Amino acid sequence: MEVTRRYEVGVVLGCLLAGGALLFDQLLLLVGAAGIGASLLVRQYRFTRDVLATADALTVTQSMSQRRVATDEDTSVAVSATLSEPSPLAVAVEPRPPMTATERDPENQSFTLAAGERDATTTFSLRWPVAGKFECEPPTVTLTDPAGLFRSAVPMGDAESVTVAPRRPRALHVGMGGESMSTAFGEHKTGDRGVGLDPAEIRQYVPGDTMRQIDWKATARMNTPHVREFDAETDLSTALVVDHRSSMTTGIEGETKLDYLRHVALAYADNARTNTEPLSLYTVGDAGVTTTRQPDASARHYTDIETRLHDLVSTAVENTTETDPTTNGPSGARAQTPREAREMATHLRSEDSAFGRTLLPYVVESERYVQRIEGDPLYKTVRTYLGGVRGSVMTVILTDDTHRMEVREAVRAARRRSEHVLVFLAPTVLFERGGVGTVESAYEGYVDFEEFRRDLTRIDGVTALEIAPADRIEAILAETRRAKEPAAGGR
């Protein structure tokens, strides 16, 4: 319970009357002071009683039109308050959306039930510019007495959560040499192992072996009874290695390399959740490892990985002569360097404000590395962390063709530690801004990329796939075919 300024004025007036009574020896002034004090105490008692009764009679509900949206989409939030019996108090209800949401109808957000009213409802819209998981906290209900002397604010109702996903890239192409895959990515190929029995060896039958163990094909081939032994097979886990260095910013907003690779990574996470398979995640920035999640198959673990993938942004380059540290990749877009992030974090820590406390975790997160690595962070991450994963592992590496030598070495290192390696590559030539240039240069760039992809596929146990906007690759191949037709016809 809080007192208002009107209550404080009443207390001051009572004190003045009591002081005047003592100073001027006037009993009438003392009676006035006692009357004011008694009135305030009685009103305080009544307010406390009415607050308890109103809280028991009041029901506040909050609902959202959608629990999962894409960035920059709107959701409707409906808040209603219902009293089972009229209350002498004024009831004000104020929703509490997260600070990251943009309020579309601020004038419709709050509402009040005047004394005697029993129900009211409001609906307003929120826009979500940032990806992640957010929560609309329970609305704040403020109760005020008719005289305006006291008020009490308490949260009531349930919280509502919403997951904001990055916009999915349009026309996603995953395949080889311009040909799309016929099966959905994120699923294991037929023959990949789950939990079960793994054939170990064939040996000659000995007394005590059961009929069920006899391998009849081997028996027919060797003319004597043979049995096949089996070993218990371990879980097949998936290790996601996601490259989110500065080169991943290439592309238009919402359709960068990272956006496309993120979509594939989320597909694997969803498939692991569906099949309850162990999943691990390692993300790599320009200066080292930014995320490590060891294999696990719990619901909380899957949610944690999906949230991390949703929140992933490209890192900035530090201390390099090839790339301007104030730009984020080839596009020249302004990015925050780790040094700037540290300076901003220091400034926000010194500010004692709700805005600073809310923004600080996002700034601090941008400067954190699990482990800083000097040179070839992708290769060294694979070599260091995949070696500690037990059991059968399928490694999925999501990167681009910028650091080709390092990618090749990382794939070889992953193959030594995995049963199979899948590599998803984003060709730079298909993401560069300002169009693909002339057909000849674009096609030459794509052919050069295709040679690199095929070189990776030649490694035993490795499958390398391209991921790009379908319309871009179709345009290059179609224009190339049209350009070759006149030349072929003139021969």
N, C-alpha and C positions, 0 to 999 in steps of 0.2 A: 504494500500500500504506500502511495505517495501523497503528500499534501501539496495543494496548489498555492499560488500566490495569494489568492483570496483568503485561504485559511491563515497564512502568515500575517496578513493584514489584521485579521480578527485577533490573533494572539498579541500582536503589537498594541492594538487598541485596548485590550484587556489589561496589559501591563501598564499602559499609560494611566488608565483609570485607577488601577490599584496604587500606583505611585502617587497620583494626585490625592487619593484618599488619605494616604499617610502624610503627605506634605501639608495638605490643607485641613486635615482632620475632618473630612467630610464623609459621613457614613453612606450617603447616597451614591457617591462615586464608587465605594467599595462594593455596594450592592450591584451596581452596573458591571463591574469587573467580574464578580461572581456569576452574574447572569450570562455574560459572554462565555466564560469558561465552561459553565454547565451546558450551555447550548452546543458548544464544540464537542464536548465529551459525548453527549447524547447522539449527535449526528455521526460521530465516529463509530459508536456502537452500532447504530442502525446501518451504516454503510458496510461494516464488517459482516453483519448478519445478511444483508441483501447480496453482498458479493458471493457468499457461500451458497445462498439459495439460487442465485442466477447461474453460477458455475455448474451447479447440478442440473439445472433446467436447460442449459444451452448446449446445442449440438452444432459443431462447425465441420463442414465437409469441404474438401478441396480435391479437384480432379483435373486431369490434363487430357486434351483430345488425342495426344500421341505420346507414347513412351519412347519412341525412337525416331529421330529426325535427322536430316542432313543439315550441314552448315548453311546459314542464311535462310533457313526456312522458319515459318511461324508456327506456333502452337497456341491453342486457346486454353486458358485456365479459367475454370469456373469455381467460385467460392460462395458458399451459402451458409447462413446462420439461422437457426430455428430455435425458438424458445417454447417449451412445453406449456408455460404459463407466463403471462405478462410480468415484466420486471419494472420496478420504479427507477432503475438505473438506465442511463444511456449507454448503449453497447456499440463501440466502434471496432470494426474488423479491418485489419490491414495485412494483406498478403506479404510474404517475404521471398521474392524471387532472388536467385543468385545474382551477384553483381556483374557476372559475365553476360547475362541476358540483357537485351535491349527492350525496354518497355515501349510497346506500340500505342497503348491507350492508357497513359498514366492517370488521366482524369477519371477513368472508370475502375481504377484499381481498388480503392478503399470505399467502404460504405458504413452507414451508421443506422442502428435501430434506435429510434427515439423511445423515450419512456412510454410503455404501453404497447408498442409494436411487437409482433411475434416472429416475423421472418423477413429476410431480405437476401437478395442474390446479386452477384456481379460477375461479369465475364470480361476478360481482357486478353490481349495477345502479347506474346513474347517472341522475340527473334533471337536466334542463337548463332552468333558469328564465330564462335570458337568450338572446336571439336573436343569431346571429352564426356565425362559423366557428371551431371550436376543434380542438385537437389533443391527443390522449393521447400523451404522449412515450414513448419506449422504456422498458420497465420497468428498474428498478435491480436489479442482481444483486449481492448481497454474499456474498463467500466468506470463511469463517472457519476457521482451523486447529483441530484437535481440542483443543489445549491452551488455546485462547482467547487466544493472544498476538498474533495478527496478523489483520487483515481487509483486504479489498480490495473496493471498490464500483465497478462499471462499468455503464453502460447497455448493454443488449443487446436485440436484436429490432428490429422496425420500429414507427414511429409510426403511429397511426390517427387520421384526421381525421373530423369530423362537422360537418354544417351544420345549425344550429338555426334554423328559420324561425318567424316569428310565426304564431300560429294564424290560419287563414283565416277571414274573416268568414262567418257563416252566411247562407244565402239571399241571395246577392249579386244586386242588381237594377241593371242598366245600361240606360237607355233614355230615352224622351221622353214627357212627359205621362202617366206611369204605365204606358206600354207598353214592354215589354222589347225589346231588340234581337234580331233574328233571327239575326245572325251574331256570331261570337266577336270580342270586342274584342282589340286587339293586332295585328290583321291589317289590311293596307292594303286600301282599297276597290279594286274592279276599275277599272283605268285608271290607278292610281298607277304612277309610272315607277320602274324599276330601272335597271340598266346596259343600254344599247342605243343605238338610233338615234332621233333626234328629227326629225320632218319640219320642214324649214326653209322652203322656198318652191317654187313651181311656175314654170318658165320654158320658153320655146320650145326645141324640139329644135335642136341644132346638130350638124354632122358631128363624129364622134368619140364621141358619147354612145352608150352600149350600149343594147341592146334591153331589158335588165333595168331600166333607169332610166325607161322610158317609163311615164307615168301614163295608162292607157287611158281612164279615166273623163274626165279633163281633155281628152284628145285628142278623144273623141267630142263633148264639150260645145263645144269651140272649133274643131272641124273642121280643126285643124292639129296635128301631133305636139308634145306637151309632155312634159317630164320633171319628176320631183319630186326635189329635192335633199334630202339628209339631213345633219344635224350629229351628231357623236358626242355622246351624252347622258351627263351626269354621274350619279354615284350619288345615289339618294334617301336622305338621312339623316334620322334621327328625333331630335328634340331634346325631352327630357323636362324640364319645369319643374315641380318638386314643391314645393308650399307646406306647410311644417310649422310654422307659427306656433302660438301658444298656443290659438287658436280650434279647432285640430284635435283637441284632447283631448275634445271633446264626444262623449258616448256612453258605454256601459258598457265595462268593461275587456275588451280583446280585440276590441271592435267599435266603436271610435271612428271619427271621420271619417278620421283618418290611416291606420288599419288598412285601411279600404275602398279608399282612394286608393292605398295601397302595393300592394295586390293588383293593381290595374290597371296600375300602373307596372311591376311585375315581369312582367306578361303581355307588355307591350311590349318589355321587355328580353329575354325569352325568345324572342319572335318575331324580334327583330333578330339574336340569336345563331343561330337556325335558318336564317335567310336570309342570314347574313353581311353584314348591312347596317350602315353606320356609325351609331353611337349616341352621343349626348352627354347629359349630365345636369347640371342646375343646381337646387340646393335653396335654399329661401328661408326664413330665420327672421325673428323679430320685429325684429332689429337689422341684417339685411342678408343677404348671400350666405354660405351655409355650405359649399357644394360646387360646384366647377366641374370638369367632365370634358369635354374637347374631343372631337369626333367621332373614333371609331376603330372598327375591326372585328376586333380581336385577341381571342383567348380570354381573355387576362389582363384586358383592358379590360372585357369583359362580366362577368367574375367580380367585378371591382372595383366596378362599378356595382351589381350585385345585392347584394353585401355591404353597400354603403353604404345601399341602400334597406332592407335588413333591419334595419340598425342605427339607422335614422332615428327620432328621438323629437321630440316637440313642444318648441319653445324657450319660454323664459319672457319675459315683457314687462318691459322696463326703463323706469323713469321715466315712467310714464303715470298720468294722473289717472282714466282710465276703468276701468282694471283693476288690481286689487290685485296688486302685484309678487310677493307670496308665494303666490299661487294660480295654478294653471295652467288658465286658461280658465274657462268658466261653471260647470263642475262644482264648483269650490272645492277640488279636490284639491291637496295641498301639492306644490310644485315647487321645484327648486333654481334660484335666480337666478344669473346670471353672476358677481355679486360673491361669493356664497356658494361658487361653484365655485372662484374664484380663491383664496379663503381656505383652502378645503380642500386645494387643490393645494399651497399654501405649507406647510401643516402636514404633508402627506404627504412632501414633499421633505425636510423636516427629520427625518423618521423613517427610521432605517436598519433596515428590516425587510422581509421577503419580502412581507408583506401590503401594505405601503405601496407597494413597487415595482410590485406587480401592479395595484393599484387606481389608481395615478397616471395611466396613459394614458387611462383612461375619464373621469376628472375633467377632465384637461387638454383632452380632445377636446370636452367639453361647453361649454367657454368660448371655443372658437375660431370666428372668422368669417373667411372669405376676404376679404370686404370689408364694412365697416359702412356702412349706408346710412341717412340721415336721412329718414324718411317715404316711404311707398309703395315698399317694397323689392321687391315682385313686379313692378310696372311698370318700375322702374329696372333690375332684373336683366334683364328681357326686352329692354329698349331697349339696354342696354350690351353684353350678351354674345351675343345672337343676331345682331347686326350683323356680327360677326367670323366667322360660320360660312359657309364657301364651298359652292357647289353648291346643288342643290335640297334644300330642307329642309321636312319636315313637323313642325310644333311641336305637342306635346301638353302642355297645361297642366292640372295637377291641383290644385284648390283648393276653397274652399267659397263660400257666398254672404254671408260676413260683410262683406267689403270690396268692395261691388258696384261702386262708381265706379272703384276702382283696377283691379279685374278687367277691366272694360270697356275701360279705356285700355290695359291690358297686352295684351288680345286684339287690339286695333287695331294696337298696335306690333308684335306678333308677325306679324300678317297682312301688314304691309308688308315683312317680312323672310322670309316663308315662302310656299310654294305653297299650303299648306292648314293650317288650325289646328283642332285638336280640343280641346275644353274639357270636362273632367269636373268636375262640380260636386256637392258634398255638401250637400244642403239641411239647414240647422240644425234645422228643425222636425221632421225625421224622425230626428234623433239625440239630441234633448234627453232628459235623464234624467227619471224619474218619470212616464213615459207621455207621450202626446201631448195631454193635456188633453181638453177637450170636442171633440166632432166638429167643431162650427162653427169654433172657433178654430184647430184643426189644419188643417182644410180651407182656411180663409182664408189661413193661413200658407203652405200649399203652393201655392195659386193665385197668391199674390204672388211666390213663388219661380219658378213656371212662367212668369210674365210676364217676369221677368228672364232666364230661360233662352232664351225665344223672342226677346227683344231681341238677345241675342248671336248667335243663329242667323241673324238677318236681315242680319248683316254678311256681305258677299260672301266666299266661301271659308272660312267658319267653320261648324263643327258643334258645338253644345253639347249635352251629355248629362248626365243626372242619375245619380248613383250613391248607393244607399241600401240599407238592409235591406229585402228584398222583402216580408217579413211586415208591416212597418210601413206601407209605402205601400199594400199591398193592404187592410189594415185600415181605413185612412182612406177609401179610395175605396169599399170595400164598405159601411161605415157611412153614408157620405154618400148612396149610392144607396138604402139602406134608409130613411134619414131623409126622402128626397124622395118615396118611393113613396106614403105616406099623403096627403101634400099633393097629389100628382098625382091620386090616386083620389078626393079630395073635391071636385074641380072638376066 
